[in-house]
Amino acid sequence: MGTKAAFIGATGATLRHVLAWTLLDGHQAAAPISVVRNHEKLKKILLDLGVPEEIQKSHLTIVEGSSRDVSTVRKLLLNDPEVIFSGIT
């Protein structure tokens, strides 16, 4: 299995594409984790980018909340990511 990646701000203009490519190239990446304020928005974005709902359900862990909230970031880190991508500006 590949590197376990975390995404903070995955609904942003750039990071959404990186997350979609990661999910679509599933044989090379471990199940990614994403922190977003609105999980429904992320699901729609990923569908629009060609990531089927089945892949989202089986290969993506979504932590809903703010990246500025300590408990949300803790939940993300408890998933033990090896690399963290941030789209926060």
MOPAC internal coordinates of N, CA, C and O (Angstrom, degrees):
PM7 1SCF
backbone

  N    0.0000 0     0.00 0     0.00 0    0    0    0
  C    1.4454 1     0.00 0     0.00 0    1    0    0
  C    1.5211 1   109.04 1     0.00 0    2    1    0
  O    1.2310 1   120.91 1   -28.91 1    3    2    1
  N    1.3123 1   115.86 1   151.09 1    3    2    1
  C    1.4576 1   121.38 1  -176.17 1    5    3    2
  C    1.5139 1   113.52 1   -81.36 1    6    5    3
  O    1.2310 1   121.33 1    13.45 1    7    6    5
  N    1.2935 1   115.06 1  -166.55 1    7    6    5
  C    1.4565 1   123.21 1  -178.75 1    9    7    6
  C    1.5253 1   110.89 1   -71.03 1   10    9    7
  O    1.2310 1   120.50 1   -44.37 1   11   10    9
  N    1.3240 1   116.65 1   135.63 1   11   10    9
  C    1.4617 1   121.67 1   178.22 1   13   11   10
  C    1.5273 1   108.38 1   -84.20 1   14   13   11
  O    1.2310 1   120.75 1   -65.49 1   15   14   13
  N    1.3136 1   116.17 1   114.51 1   15   14   13
  C    1.4655 1   121.74 1  -173.67 1   17   15   14
  C    1.5208 1   111.34 1  -110.68 1   18   17   15
  O    1.2310 1   121.15 1   -34.33 1   19   18   17
  N    1.3175 1   115.40 1   145.67 1   19   18   17
  C    1.4574 1   122.45 1   173.85 1   21   19   18
  C    1.5271 1   108.36 1  -116.16 1   22   21   19
  O    1.2310 1   121.05 1   -34.65 1   23   22   21
  N    1.3211 1   115.60 1   145.35 1   23   22   21
  C    1.4634 1   121.99 1  -178.29 1   25   23   22
  C    1.5224 1   108.83 1  -125.20 1   26   25   23
  O    1.2310 1   120.48 1   -56.26 1   27   26   25
  N    1.3235 1   116.69 1   123.74 1   27   26   25
  C    1.4618 1   121.67 1   176.67 1   29   27   26
  C    1.5257 1   107.06 1  -113.06 1   30   29   27
  O    1.2310 1   121.06 1   -61.30 1   31   30   29
  N    1.3366 1   115.57 1   118.70 1   31   30   29
  C    1.4603 1   119.73 1  -177.30 1   33   31   30
  C    1.5203 1   111.77 1    86.85 1   34   33   31
  O    1.2310 1   120.83 1  -141.06 1   35   34   33
  N    1.3270 1   116.02 1    38.94 1   35   34   33
  C    1.4647 1   120.95 1  -172.79 1   37   35   34
  C    1.5220 1   114.69 1   -72.01 1   38   37   35
  O    1.2310 1   119.64 1   173.51 1   39   38   37
  N    1.3183 1   118.30 1    -6.49 1   39   38   37
  C    1.4686 1   118.70 1   176.53 1   41   39   38
  C    1.5213 1   111.65 1   -90.10 1   42   41   39
  O    1.2310 1   120.18 1   177.70 1   43   42   41
  N    1.3148 1   117.26 1    -2.30 1   43   42   41
  C    1.4654 1   121.71 1   179.79 1   45   43   42
  C    1.5178 1   112.36 1   -68.06 1   46   45   43
  O    1.2310 1   120.96 1   -16.42 1   47   46   45
  N    1.3052 1   115.76 1   163.58 1   47   46   45
  C    1.4657 1   122.76 1  -172.77 1   49   47   46
  C    1.5227 1   114.45 1   -58.32 1   50   49   47
  O    1.2310 1   119.47 1   145.28 1   51   50   49
  N    1.3083 1   118.61 1   -34.72 1   51   50   49
  C    1.4648 1   121.01 1  -178.49 1   53   51   50
  C    1.5172 1   111.99 1   -95.89 1   54   53   51
  O    1.2310 1   120.64 1   131.16 1   55   54   53
  N    1.3253 1   116.39 1   -48.84 1   55   54   53
  C    1.4629 1   120.05 1  -172.77 1   57   55   54
  C    1.5231 1   112.77 1   -65.63 1   58   57   55
  O    1.2310 1   119.83 1   152.23 1   59   58   57
  N    1.3171 1   117.93 1   -27.77 1   59   58   57
  C    1.4688 1   120.10 1   177.64 1   61   59   58
  C    1.5281 1   110.68 1   -58.89 1   62   61   59
  O    1.2310 1   120.43 1   142.86 1   63   62   61
  N    1.3291 1   116.78 1   -37.14 1   63   62   61
  C    1.4630 1   120.34 1   179.72 1   65   63   62
  C    1.5278 1   111.22 1   -71.48 1   66   65   63
  O    1.2310 1   120.46 1   140.54 1   67   66   65
  N    1.3210 1   116.73 1   -39.46 1   67   66   65
  C    1.4682 1   120.31 1   178.46 1   69   67   66
  C    1.5264 1   109.73 1   -63.03 1   70   69   67
  O    1.2310 1   119.96 1   136.24 1   71   70   69
  N    1.3315 1   117.69 1   -43.76 1   71   70   69
  C    1.4621 1   121.40 1   178.23 1   73   71   70
  C    1.5255 1   110.82 1   -63.58 1   74   73   71
  O    1.2310 1   120.01 1   135.50 1   75   74   73
  N    1.3198 1   117.59 1   -44.50 1   75   74   73
  C    1.4674 1   120.60 1   179.13 1   77   75   74
  C    1.5224 1   110.88 1   -60.58 1   78   77   75
  O    1.2310 1   119.94 1   134.66 1   79   78   77
  N    1.3235 1   117.71 1   -45.34 1   79   78   77
  C    1.4698 1   120.57 1   178.97 1   81   79   78
  C    1.5237 1   110.79 1   -62.46 1   82   81   79
  O    1.2310 1   120.74 1   140.95 1   83   82   81
  N    1.3350 1   116.19 1   -39.05 1   83   82   81
  C    1.4633 1   120.46 1   178.65 1   85   83   82
  C    1.5233 1   110.67 1   -61.93 1   86   85   83
  O    1.2310 1   120.36 1   135.49 1   87   86   85
  N    1.3217 1   116.92 1   -44.51 1   87   86   85
  C    1.4624 1   120.53 1  -179.93 1   89   87   86
  C    1.5247 1   111.83 1   -68.15 1   90   89   87
  O    1.2310 1   120.35 1   139.01 1   91   90   89
  N    1.3209 1   116.94 1   -40.99 1   91   90   89
  C    1.4615 1   120.44 1  -178.60 1   93   91   90
  C    1.5207 1   112.08 1   -71.65 1   94   93   91
  O    1.2310 1   120.07 1   157.64 1   95   94   93
  N    1.3224 1   117.47 1   -22.36 1   95   94   93
  C    1.4647 1   122.49 1   178.75 1   97   95   94
  C    1.5282 1   108.80 1  -103.68 1   98   97   95
  O    1.2310 1   121.05 1  -137.69 1   99   98   97
  N    1.3306 1   115.60 1    42.31 1   99   98   97
  C    1.4542 1   123.02 1  -171.41 1  101   99   98
  C    1.5115 1   116.52 1   -54.19 1  102  101   99
  O    1.2310 1   119.95 1   153.54 1  103  102  101
  N    1.3211 1   117.70 1   -26.46 1  103  102  101
  C    1.4601 1   118.35 1  -178.60 1  105  103  102
  C    1.5220 1   111.87 1   -71.29 1  106  105  103
  O    1.2310 1   119.90 1   167.62 1  107  106  105
  N    1.3331 1   117.79 1   -12.38 1  107  106  105
  C    1.4592 1   120.82 1  -178.29 1  109  107  106
  C    1.5239 1   113.21 1  -110.54 1  110  109  107
  O    1.2310 1   119.76 1   174.15 1  111  110  109
  N    1.3150 1   118.07 1    -5.85 1  111  110  109
  C    1.4624 1   120.10 1  -176.86 1  113  111  110
  C    1.5200 1   110.15 1  -132.60 1  114  113  111
  O    1.2310 1   120.79 1   -38.52 1  115  114  113
  N    1.3041 1   116.10 1   141.48 1  115  114  113
  C    1.4568 1   120.75 1   173.22 1  117  115  114
  C    1.5276 1   108.49 1   -69.98 1  118  117  115
  O    1.2310 1   120.53 1   -15.11 1  119  118  117
  N    1.3189 1   116.60 1   164.89 1  119  118  117
  C    1.4590 1   121.28 1  -178.92 1  121  119  118
  C    1.5225 1   111.03 1   -58.17 1  122  121  119
  O    1.2310 1   119.97 1   -62.60 1  123  122  121
  N    1.3237 1   117.66 1   117.40 1  123  122  121
  C    1.4654 1   120.20 1  -179.14 1  125  123  122
  C    1.5279 1   112.58 1   -75.18 1  126  125  123
  O    1.2310 1   121.56 1   -21.35 1  127  126  125
  N    1.3120 1   114.61 1   158.65 1  127  126  125
  C    1.4503 1   123.77 1   176.31 1  129  127  126
  C    1.5225 1   106.91 1  -118.56 1  130  129  127
  O    1.2310 1   120.59 1   -40.62 1  131  130  129
  N    1.3252 1   116.48 1   139.38 1  131  130  129
  C    1.4603 1   118.73 1  -178.28 1  133  131  130
  C    1.5192 1   111.03 1  -133.54 1  134  133  131
  O    1.2310 1   120.42 1   -45.11 1  135  134  133
  N    1.3311 1   116.81 1   134.89 1  135  134  133
  C    1.4618 1   122.57 1   172.40 1  137  135  134
  C    1.5221 1   107.49 1  -100.50 1  138  137  135
  O    1.2310 1   121.03 1   -57.99 1  139  138  137
  N    1.3230 1   115.64 1   122.01 1  139  138  137
  C    1.4643 1   121.26 1   177.66 1  141  139  138
  C    1.5253 1   108.97 1  -140.68 1  142  141  139
  O    1.2310 1   120.83 1   -25.52 1  143  142  141
  N    1.3133 1   116.02 1   154.48 1  143  142  141
  C    1.4669 1   119.58 1   176.31 1  145  143  142
  C    1.5234 1   111.03 1   -77.08 1  146  145  143
  O    1.2310 1   120.23 1   151.18 1  147  146  145
  N    1.3457 1   117.16 1   -28.82 1  147  146  145
  C    1.4623 1   121.08 1  -175.64 1  149  147  146
  C    1.5225 1   109.19 1  -135.88 1  150  149  147
  O    1.2310 1   120.51 1   -76.44 1  151  150  149
  N    1.3352 1   116.63 1   103.56 1  151  150  149
  C    1.4686 1   119.36 1  -176.43 1  153  151  150
  C    1.5251 1   112.68 1   -67.09 1  154  153  151
  O    1.2310 1   119.82 1   149.54 1  155  154  153
  N    1.3290 1   117.95 1   -30.46 1  155  154  153
  C    1.4680 1   120.24 1   178.99 1  157  155  154
  C    1.5280 1   110.84 1   -65.75 1  158  157  155
  O    1.2310 1   120.46 1   141.93 1  159  158  157
  N    1.3199 1   116.72 1   -38.07 1  159  158  157
  C    1.4674 1   120.84 1   177.67 1  161  159  158
  C    1.5272 1   109.90 1   -62.46 1  162  161  159
  O    1.2310 1   120.27 1   135.80 1  163  162  161
  N    1.3352 1   117.08 1   -44.20 1  163  162  161
  C    1.4638 1   120.57 1   179.28 1  165  163  162
  C    1.5248 1   110.98 1   -63.30 1  166  165  163
  O    1.2310 1   120.24 1   136.49 1  167  166  165
  N    1.3235 1   117.14 1   -43.51 1  167  166  165
  C    1.4700 1   120.38 1   179.93 1  169  167  166
  C    1.5261 1   110.99 1   -59.49 1  170  169  167
  O    1.2310 1   120.18 1   136.56 1  171  170  169
  N    1.3355 1   117.27 1   -43.44 1  171  170  169
  C    1.4666 1   120.73 1   179.38 1  173  171  170
  C    1.5238 1   111.04 1   -65.30 1  174  173  171
  O    1.2310 1   120.18 1   136.49 1  175  174  173
  N    1.3259 1   117.26 1   -43.51 1  175  174  173
  C    1.4665 1   121.20 1   178.66 1  177  175  174
  C    1.5223 1   110.03 1   -58.48 1  178  177  175
  O    1.2310 1   120.54 1   133.57 1  179  178  177
  N    1.3301 1   116.57 1   -46.43 1  179  178  177
  C    1.4694 1   120.02 1  -178.67 1  181  179  178
  C    1.5279 1   111.50 1   -65.04 1  182  181  179
  O    1.2310 1   120.24 1   141.31 1  183  182  181
  N    1.3293 1   117.14 1   -38.69 1  183  182  181
  C    1.4729 1   119.60 1   175.35 1  185  183  182
  C    1.5228 1   110.38 1   -60.73 1  186  185  183
  O    1.2310 1   120.46 1   135.34 1  187  186  185
  N    1.3228 1   116.73 1   -44.66 1  187  186  185
  C    1.4670 1   121.51 1   179.05 1  189  187  186
  C    1.5261 1   111.98 1   -61.99 1  190  189  187
  O    1.2310 1   120.46 1   152.45 1  191  190  189
  N    1.3383 1   116.72 1   -27.55 1  191  190  189
  C    1.4682 1   121.39 1   179.19 1  193  191  190
  C    1.5321 1   112.29 1   -91.14 1  194  193  191
  O    1.2310 1   120.66 1  -172.57 1  195  194  193
  N    1.3321 1   116.35 1     7.43 1  195  194  193
  C    1.4576 1   120.19 1   174.21 1  197  195  194
  C    1.5157 1   116.01 1    91.01 1  198  197  195
  O    1.2310 1   119.94 1  -167.21 1  199  198  197
  N    1.3327 1   117.71 1    12.79 1  199  198  197
  C    1.4656 1   120.49 1   177.81 1  201  199  198
  C    1.5273 1   107.77 1   -91.98 1  202  201  199
  O    1.2310 1   120.06 1   -69.44 1  203  202  201
  N    1.3360 1   117.48 1   110.56 1  203  202  201
  C    1.4662 1   120.37 1  -177.69 1  205  203  202
  C    1.5313 1   112.22 1   -61.08 1  206  205  203
  O    1.2310 1   121.14 1   -28.68 1  207  206  205
  N    1.3222 1   115.42 1   151.32 1  207  206  205
  C    1.4632 1   121.55 1   179.79 1  209  207  206
  C    1.5288 1   111.48 1   -57.55 1  210  209  207
  O    1.2310 1   120.30 1   143.97 1  211  210  209
  N    1.3330 1   117.04 1   -36.03 1  211  210  209
  C    1.4662 1   120.88 1  -179.57 1  213  211  210
  C    1.5302 1   111.10 1   -61.30 1  214  213  211
  O    1.2310 1   120.60 1   138.12 1  215  214  213
  N    1.3308 1   116.46 1   -41.88 1  215  214  213
  C    1.4724 1   120.61 1   178.66 1  217  215  214
  C    1.5222 1   109.69 1   -67.53 1  218  217  215
  O    1.2310 1   120.30 1   139.34 1  219  218  217
  N    1.3149 1   117.02 1   -40.66 1  219  218  217
  C    1.4662 1   120.12 1   178.77 1  221  219  218
  C    1.5267 1   110.50 1   -60.13 1  222  221  219
  O    1.2310 1   120.55 1   135.10 1  223  222  221
  N    1.3328 1   116.56 1   -44.90 1  223  222  221
  C    1.4673 1   120.87 1  -177.76 1  225  223  222
  C    1.5227 1   112.15 1   -67.39 1  226  225  223
  O    1.2310 1   120.48 1   141.63 1  227  226  225
  N    1.3165 1   116.69 1   -38.37 1  227  226  225
  C    1.4634 1   119.43 1  -173.63 1  229  227  226
  C    1.5225 1   114.39 1   -92.82 1  230  229  227
  O    1.2310 1   119.58 1   160.64 1  231  230  229
  N    1.3270 1   118.41 1   -19.36 1  231  230  229
  C    1.4607 1   120.33 1  -173.17 1  233  231  230
  C    1.5278 1   115.36 1  -123.33 1  234  233  231
  O    1.2310 1   119.80 1  -175.79 1  235  234  233
  N    1.3237 1   117.99 1     4.21 1  235  234  233
  C    1.4639 1   119.74 1  -176.50 1  237  235  234
  C    1.5193 1   110.39 1  -130.76 1  238  237  235
  O    1.2310 1   120.60 1   -50.34 1  239  238  237
  N    1.3036 1   116.47 1   129.66 1  239  238  237
  C    1.4591 1   122.37 1   172.61 1  241  239  238
  C    1.5219 1   107.17 1  -103.81 1  242  241  239
  O    1.2310 1   120.85 1   -56.39 1  243  242  241
  N    1.3281 1   115.99 1   123.61 1  243  242  241
  C    1.4620 1   120.47 1   179.97 1  245  243  242
  C    1.5248 1   108.84 1  -108.52 1  246  245  243
  O    1.2310 1   121.15 1   -53.18 1  247  246  245
  N    1.3132 1   115.41 1   126.82 1  247  246  245
  C    1.4578 1   122.44 1   173.49 1  249  247  246
  C    1.5219 1   105.87 1  -107.21 1  250  249  247
  O    1.2310 1   120.92 1   -68.80 1  251  250  249
  N    1.3305 1   115.85 1   111.20 1  251  250  249
  C    1.4615 1   118.99 1  -177.25 1  253  251  250
  C    1.5247 1   110.12 1   -88.05 1  254  253  251
  O    1.2310 1   120.89 1   -50.10 1  255  254  253
  N    1.3148 1   115.90 1   129.90 1  255  254  253
  C    1.4550 1   121.42 1   179.10 1  257  255  254
  C    1.5122 1   110.54 1   155.17 1  258  257  255
  O    1.2310 1   121.61 1     4.82 1  259  258  257
  N    1.3053 1   114.53 1  -175.18 1  259  258  257
  C    1.4601 1   120.84 1  -178.37 1  261  259  258
  C    1.5222 1   110.71 1   -93.34 1  262  261  259
  O    1.2310 1   121.01 1   -39.06 1  263  262  261
  N    1.3020 1   115.68 1   140.94 1  263  262  261
  C    1.4633 1   120.35 1   176.55 1  265  263  262
  C    1.5298 1   111.06 1   -69.35 1  266  265  263
  O    1.2310 1   120.40 1   169.75 1  267  266  265
  N    1.3063 1   116.84 1   -10.25 1  267  266  265
  C    1.4731 1   121.61 1   177.64 1  269  267  266
  C    1.5257 1   112.20 1   -92.07 1  270  269  267
  O    1.2310 1   120.74 1   176.95 1  271  270  269
  N    1.3396 1   116.20 1    -3.05 1  271  270  269
  C    1.4566 1   121.74 1  -179.17 1  273  271  270
  C    1.5308 1   109.59 1   -96.70 1  274  273  271
  O    1.2310 1   120.49 1   -57.16 1  275  274  273
  N    1.3154 1   116.67 1   122.84 1  275  274  273
  C    1.4649 1   121.59 1  -175.58 1  277  275  274
  C    1.5257 1   111.80 1   -58.76 1  278  277  275
  O    1.2310 1   119.50 1   138.10 1  279  278  277
  N    1.3282 1   118.56 1   -41.90 1  279  278  277
  C    1.4692 1   120.17 1  -177.77 1  281  279  278
  C    1.5316 1   111.51 1   -66.92 1  282  281  279
  O    1.2310 1   120.08 1   146.24 1  283  282  281
  N    1.3210 1   117.46 1   -33.76 1  283  282  281
  C    1.4639 1   120.96 1   176.88 1  285  283  282
  C    1.5241 1   110.63 1   -67.16 1  286  285  283
  O    1.2310 1   120.47 1   133.46 1  287  286  285
  N    1.3096 1   116.71 1   -46.54 1  287  286  285
  C    1.4683 1   120.63 1   179.46 1  289  287  286
  C    1.5237 1   109.84 1   -64.31 1  290  289  287
  O    1.2310 1   120.25 1   143.68 1  291  290  289
  N    1.3191 1   117.13 1   -36.32 1  291  290  289
  C    1.4723 1   120.84 1   177.39 1  293  291  290
  C    1.5289 1   110.38 1   -61.00 1  294  293  291
  O    1.2310 1   120.45 1   135.04 1  295  294  293
  N    1.3476 1   116.74 1   -44.96 1  295  294  293
  C    1.4726 1   120.56 1   177.75 1  297  295  294
  C    1.5233 1   110.55 1   -58.06 1  298  297  295
  O    1.2310 1   120.78 1   138.19 1  299  298  297
  N    1.3146 1   116.11 1   -41.81 1  299  298  297
  C    1.4611 1   120.66 1   178.25 1  301  299  298
  C    1.5232 1   110.27 1   -61.13 1  302  301  299
  O    1.2310 1   120.53 1   131.11 1  303  302  301
  N    1.3173 1   116.60 1   -48.89 1  303  302  301
  C    1.4621 1   120.99 1  -176.10 1  305  303  302
  C    1.5258 1   112.67 1   -69.24 1  306  305  303
  O    1.2310 1   119.75 1   153.83 1  307  306  305
  N    1.3313 1   118.08 1   -26.17 1  307  306  305
  C    1.4641 1   120.87 1   177.00 1  309  307  306
  C    1.5264 1   112.00 1   -66.94 1  310  309  307
  O    1.2310 1   120.40 1   163.51 1  311  310  309
  N    1.3324 1   116.85 1   -16.49 1  311  310  309
  C    1.4647 1   121.19 1   175.30 1  313  311  310
  C    1.5265 1   111.48 1   -81.53 1  314  313  311
  O    1.2310 1   120.52 1  -179.90 1  315  314  313
  N    1.3214 1   116.62 1     0.10 1  315  314  313
  C    1.4638 1   124.28 1   173.50 1  317  315  314
  C    1.5325 1   114.31 1    56.91 1  318  317  315
  O    1.2310 1   120.02 1  -125.66 1  319  318  317
  N    1.3483 1   117.56 1    54.34 1  319  318  317
  C    1.4682 1   118.74 1   177.50 1  321  319  318
  C    1.5239 1   111.42 1   -69.06 1  322  321  319
  O    1.2310 1   121.24 1   -33.38 1  323  322  321
  N    1.3239 1   115.24 1   146.62 1  323  322  321
  C    1.4673 1   120.84 1   176.95 1  325  323  322
  C    1.5227 1   111.49 1   -88.33 1  326  325  323
  O    1.2310 1   120.54 1   155.15 1  327  326  325
  N    1.3181 1   116.58 1   -24.85 1  327  326  325
  C    1.4641 1   121.91 1   179.54 1  329  327  326
  C    1.5309 1   107.54 1  -143.61 1  330  329  327
  O    1.2310 1   120.71 1   -35.29 1  331  330  329
  N    1.3330 1   116.25 1   144.71 1  331  330  329
  C    1.4625 1   121.14 1   179.29 1  333  331  330
  C    1.5262 1   108.77 1  -122.93 1  334  333  331
  O    1.2310 1   121.12 1   -55.30 1  335  334  333
  N    1.3317 1   115.47 1   124.70 1  335  334  333
  C    1.4634 1   121.96 1   175.29 1  337  335  334
  C    1.5229 1   107.48 1  -101.33 1  338  337  335
  O    1.2310 1   120.24 1   -49.25 1  339  338  337
  N    1.3161 1   117.15 1   130.75 1  339  338  337
  C    1.4527 1   120.73 1   179.16 1  341  339  338
  C    1.5215 1   110.18 1  -119.92 1  342  341  339
  O    1.2310 1   121.40 1   -50.94 1  343  342  341
  N    1.3171 1   114.92 1   129.06 1  343  342  341
  C    1.4521 1   120.75 1   175.84 1  345  343  342
  C    1.5130 1   111.19 1  -106.24 1  346  345  343
  O    1.2310 1   120.68 1  -166.70 1  347  346  345
  N    1.3222 1   116.30 1    13.30 1  347  346  345
  C    1.4572 1   121.14 1  -178.08 1  349  347  346
  C    1.5184 1   109.72 1   -80.63 1  350  349  347
  O    1.2310 1   121.38 1   -47.18 1  351  350  349
  N    1.3257 1   114.97 1   132.82 1  351  350  349
  C    1.4642 1   119.17 1   178.65 1  353  351  350
  C    1.5079 1   110.67 1  -115.27 1  354  353  351
  O    1.2310 1   120.10 1   180.00 1  355  354  353

